[in-house]
C-alpha cells in the first residue's frame, strides 16, 4: 500500500497532473514574515552579499513559474548545489540569509517559494491562520515537482547536477525526508526539526516514516529534545525505520539537542538557542562537505 502511494506521489511530481492555474505569489516578499513575530534584533544574523551573485530568479515549472532566491559565489560554475526549503513562513529574509551563508561556503544555494500557488505567507498575521488557510493546502506532489524544477534550473545556471543536496527547516524539514526518497541523484540532505509522523490525506499521502526505508540519499536530522510538537519518541521510531532500510537510510542519523526547543536555529525568533544553533550549523557543513565535496 505504501509503495503504491509513493509511486503515485512520484508520478504526480513529474508535473503531468499539475494543471495551469493563477499564481498568487509572483515575487518574493521583503523582510521577515509577520506571523513569526517581531524579529529579535540582538540575535538576528545578517549575511552580506559581497562576492556573491545573489537575488531573486524565476523558476519555470509545469504550470508557470515561481520566484526563488539564489545565492552563489560570483563568477563560479559547476558549483555544489543546495536546495533550501522554507519554514511555514515562506522564502522570507531568514531563508534568504541562509542561502547567502551557504554561498559564502562555496555553494549555489537556492530557495524557491513553494507556496506561490496557494497564497502569500507574508500577508498573514498569525500562525494558526497561516497553517489552516495556506500551508495545509499545499500538495506534497506539487512540492516535489517544484523542487525538481529548481534543481534542474540550478544545474543550468552554475550548479553541478551531480553534487546536489537539500536542507529544510520545520515544514521544510519534513520535505527533506520526502525528497530524499523521491529524487534520483540527490547526494545528501539535512533536515532541521521536521515532522516525522502524522496524519495522512490526499495532499499529504505519506509521512517521512513511511519512506524511511527507501531513501536515495543519506539525511542528517537536527532535532530538539524539548520540541513539544515533535516528541523524541517519534525520532526513535524514525531511526528504527531507517535502520531497516536502504544503504542511504542506514547512513542517515539524528543529532538531538538537549534543552533546545523547536526552531532553535531561527536566529530572528525567541526560540533561538545560540549554542545548539552553532553546533548544528557546523554539523550541517560537515555533512554536506562529506557528501557533496
C-alpha positions as CSV (number, residue, x, y, z in Angstrom):
1,X,0.0,0.0,0.0
2,X,2.8,2.4,0.9
3,X,4.6,1.6,-2.3
4,X,1.6,2.4,-4.4
5,X,1.1,5.7,-2.6
6,X,4.8,6.5,-3.1
7,X,4.7,5.6,-6.8
8,X,1.6,7.8,-7.2
9,X,3.3,10.7,-5.5
10,X,6.3,10.3,-7.8
11,X,4.1,10.2,-10.9
12,X,2.3,13.4,-9.8
13,X,5.6,15.1,-9.2
14,X,6.6,14.6,-12.8
15,X,4.3,17.5,-13.5
16,X,1.9,15.5,-15.7
17,X,-1.1,16.0,-13.3
18,X,-0.4,19.6,-12.5
19,X,-2.9,22.0,-14.1
20,X,-2.2,25.5,-15.2
21,X,-3.5,28.0,-12.7
22,X,-3.0,31.5,-11.5
23,X,0.0,32.1,-9.2
24,X,-0.8,34.2,-6.2
25,X,2.8,35.0,-5.5
26,X,5.0,36.2,-8.4
27,X,7.8,37.9,-6.4
28,X,9.4,37.2,-3.1
29,X,8.4,39.3,0.0
30,X,11.0,41.5,1.6
31,X,11.9,41.4,5.2
32,X,10.6,38.8,7.7
33,X,7.2,37.1,7.9
34,X,4.7,38.9,10.1
35,X,3.3,35.7,11.6
36,X,6.7,34.8,13.0
37,X,6.6,37.8,15.3
38,X,8.9,40.8,15.5
39,X,12.5,39.9,14.6
40,X,14.9,39.8,17.5
41,X,17.5,42.5,16.7
42,X,20.0,41.2,19.2
43,X,20.4,37.8,17.7
44,X,19.3,38.1,14.1
45,X,22.2,37.1,11.8
46,X,22.7,39.2,8.6
47,X,25.0,37.9,5.9
48,X,26.1,40.3,3.3
49,X,26.2,39.5,-0.4
50,X,29.8,40.7,-1.1
51,X,31.4,38.5,-3.6
52,X,28.1,36.8,-4.4
53,X,25.6,36.6,-7.2
54,X,22.5,36.9,-5.1
55,X,18.9,37.9,-5.7
56,X,15.5,36.7,-7.0
57,X,15.2,34.5,-10.0
58,X,12.2,32.8,-11.8
59,X,12.0,29.0,-11.9
60,X,10.0,27.5,-14.8
61,X,7.6,24.9,-13.5
62,X,5.0,22.7,-15.2
63,X,2.2,25.3,-14.9
64,X,4.0,28.6,-15.0
65,X,6.9,30.0,-12.9
66,X,7.7,30.5,-9.3
67,X,10.0,33.0,-7.6
68,X,13.1,31.9,-5.8
69,X,16.1,33.4,-4.1
70,X,19.5,32.3,-5.4
71,X,23.0,33.0,-3.9
72,X,26.3,31.7,-5.3
73,X,29.9,32.8,-5.5
74,X,30.2,35.3,-8.3
75,X,31.8,34.1,-11.5
76,X,31.9,30.4,-10.4
77,X,30.4,27.4,-12.2
78,X,29.9,23.7,-11.6
79,X,29.1,24.5,-8.0
80,X,27.8,22.0,-5.5
81,X,24.1,22.9,-5.1
82,X,21.8,23.1,-2.0
83,X,18.1,23.4,-2.3
84,X,16.9,25.4,0.8
85,X,13.3,24.6,1.8
86,X,11.4,27.2,3.7
87,X,9.6,27.2,7.0
88,X,5.9,27.8,7.1
89,X,6.7,31.5,6.7
90,X,7.9,31.2,3.1
91,X,11.1,32.2,1.5
92,X,11.5,35.3,3.7
93,X,14.6,37.1,4.9
94,X,15.8,34.3,7.2
95,X,15.8,31.8,4.4
96,X,17.5,34.2,2.0
97,X,20.2,34.8,4.6
98,X,20.7,31.0,4.9
99,X,21.2,30.9,1.2
100,X,23.9,33.6,1.5
101,X,25.6,31.7,4.3
102,X,25.9,28.6,2.1
103,X,27.1,30.7,-0.8
104,X,29.9,32.1,1.3
105,X,31.0,28.5,1.8
106,X,31.1,27.9,-1.9
107,X,27.7,26.5,-2.7
108,X,25.0,27.6,-5.1
109,X,22.0,27.8,-2.7
110,X,18.5,28.3,-3.9
111,X,15.2,28.7,-2.1
112,X,12.0,28.5,-4.2
113,X,8.8,30.0,-2.9
114,X,6.9,26.7,-2.6
115,X,3.6,28.3,-1.6
116,X,3.3,30.5,-4.7
117,X,0.1,28.9,-6.0
118,X,-1.7,28.8,-2.7
119,X,-1.0,32.2,-1.2
120,X,1.4,34.7,0.3
121,X,2.7,33.7,3.7
122,X,4.0,37.2,4.3
123,X,0.4,38.5,4.4
124,X,-0.7,36.5,7.5
125,X,-0.6,38.0,11.0
126,X,-0.8,34.7,13.0
127,X,0.5,31.2,12.7
128,X,-2.9,29.5,13.1
129,X,-4.5,31.2,10.1
130,X,-1.3,30.7,8.1
131,X,-1.3,27.0,8.6
132,X,-5.0,26.3,8.1
133,X,-5.6,28.7,5.2
134,X,-2.4,28.2,3.3
135,X,0.2,25.6,4.4
136,X,-2.3,22.8,4.8
137,X,-3.5,23.3,1.2
138,X,-0.1,22.7,-0.4
139,X,0.2,19.2,-2.0
140,X,3.4,17.2,-1.5
141,X,3.4,16.2,-5.2
142,X,3.5,19.9,-6.2
143,X,6.4,20.5,-3.8
144,X,8.4,17.5,-5.2
145,X,7.8,18.8,-8.8
146,X,8.8,22.3,-7.9
147,X,12.0,21.2,-6.2
148,X,12.8,19.1,-9.2
149,X,12.3,22.1,-11.4
150,X,14.5,24.2,-9.1
151,X,17.3,21.6,-9.2
152,X,17.1,21.4,-13.0
153,X,17.3,25.3,-13.2
154,X,20.3,25.4,-10.9
155,X,22.1,22.8,-13.0
156,X,21.8,25.1,-16.0
157,X,22.8,28.3,-14.1
158,X,26.1,27.5,-12.4
159,X,25.3,24.4,-10.4
160,X,26.6,20.8,-10.7
161,X,23.7,18.3,-11.0
162,X,25.9,15.5,-9.7
163,X,26.6,17.4,-6.4
164,X,23.0,18.1,-5.3
165,X,21.9,18.5,-1.6
166,X,18.8,19.7,0.2
167,X,18.1,21.3,3.6
168,X,14.9,22.5,5.2
169,X,13.5,23.9,8.4
170,X,10.3,23.0,10.3
171,X,7.8,22.4,7.4
172,X,10.8,22.2,5.1
173,X,12.5,19.6,7.4
174,X,9.7,17.2,6.7
175,X,10.1,17.9,3.0
176,X,13.8,17.0,3.1
177,X,13.0,13.4,4.1
178,X,10.3,13.1,1.4
179,X,12.6,14.5,-1.3
180,X,15.5,12.2,-0.2
181,X,13.2,9.3,-1.1
182,X,12.0,11.0,-4.3
183,X,15.0,12.4,-6.2
184,X,17.4,10.2,-8.1
185,X,20.9,11.6,-7.9
186,X,20.4,13.5,-4.7
187,X,23.6,13.2,-2.6
188,X,22.6,14.3,0.9
189,X,20.0,16.1,3.0
190,X,19.9,17.9,6.3
191,X,16.5,18.1,8.0
192,X,16.0,20.7,10.8
193,X,13.2,19.7,13.2
194,X,10.8,18.5,10.6
195,X,7.8,16.4,11.5
196,X,8.3,12.6,11.0
197,X,4.9,11.0,11.7
198,X,1.4,12.3,11.5
199,X,-2.0,12.2,9.8
200,X,-2.2,11.4,6.0
201,X,-4.6,12.8,3.5
202,X,-4.9,13.3,-0.3
203,X,-2.5,16.2,-0.3
204,X,0.0,14.5,2.1
205,X,-0.4,10.8,1.5
206,X,2.9,9.9,3.1
207,X,4.9,10.9,6.1
208,X,8.7,10.6,6.4
209,X,8.4,7.4,8.5
210,X,6.6,5.8,5.5
211,X,9.5,6.4,3.1
212,X,12.4,6.0,5.6
213,X,13.3,2.5,4.2
214,X,13.7,3.8,0.7
215,X,15.9,6.9,1.0
216,X,18.1,7.5,-2.0
217,X,20.4,9.9,-0.2
218,X,21.5,10.0,3.5
219,X,19.8,12.6,5.7
220,X,21.2,14.2,8.9
221,X,18.3,15.1,11.2
222,X,19.0,18.0,13.6
223,X,16.3,17.9,16.2
224,X,15.4,19.3,19.6
225,X,14.8,17.3,22.8
226,X,12.3,19.9,24.0
227,X,10.3,20.2,20.8
228,X,6.7,19.8,22.1
229,X,5.4,19.2,18.6
230,X,7.9,16.5,17.6
231,X,8.4,14.2,20.6
232,X,11.6,12.3,21.0
233,X,9.6,9.1,20.7
234,X,8.9,9.9,17.0
235,X,12.6,10.4,16.4
236,X,13.2,7.0,17.8
237,X,10.5,5.5,15.6
238,X,12.1,7.1,12.6
239,X,15.6,5.9,13.5
240,X,14.3,2.3,13.8
241,X,12.8,2.6,10.3
242,X,16.0,4.0,8.9
243,X,18.0,1.1,10.4
244,X,15.9,-1.4,8.4
245,X,16.1,0.5,5.1
246,X,18.3,1.2,2.1
247,X,22.0,1.9,2.4
248,X,21.3,5.6,2.3
249,X,18.7,5.1,5.0
250,X,21.1,3.2,7.2
251,X,23.7,6.0,6.7
252,X,21.2,8.6,8.0
253,X,21.4,9.7,11.6
254,X,20.0,12.1,14.1
255,X,21.6,14.6,16.5
256,X,19.2,15.5,19.4
257,X,20.0,18.8,21.2
258,X,19.2,18.8,24.9
259,X,17.5,21.9,26.3
260,X,16.6,23.1,22.9
261,X,13.1,23.9,21.6
262,X,11.6,23.7,18.1
263,X,13.1,26.3,15.7
264,X,16.3,26.7,17.8
265,X,18.2,27.7,14.6
266,X,15.8,30.6,13.8
267,X,18.0,33.4,15.0
268,X,15.3,36.0,14.4
269,X,12.9,34.4,16.8
270,X,12.7,34.0,20.6
271,X,13.1,30.2,20.1
272,X,16.8,30.7,19.0
273,X,19.4,29.0,21.1
274,X,22.9,30.1,20.2
275,X,25.0,27.0,21.3
276,X,22.8,24.3,19.7
277,X,22.5,26.5,16.7
278,X,26.2,26.9,16.3
279,X,26.9,23.2,16.7
280,X,24.1,22.2,14.3
281,X,25.4,24.6,11.6
282,X,28.8,23.0,11.9
283,X,27.3,19.6,11.7
284,X,25.4,20.5,8.6
285,X,28.5,21.9,6.9
286,X,30.4,18.7,7.7
287,X,27.6,16.6,6.3
288,X,27.4,18.4,3.0
289,X,31.2,18.5,2.7
290,X,31.3,14.8,3.2
291,X,28.7,14.0,0.5
292,X,28.9,17.0,-1.9
293,X,32.6,17.6,-1.7
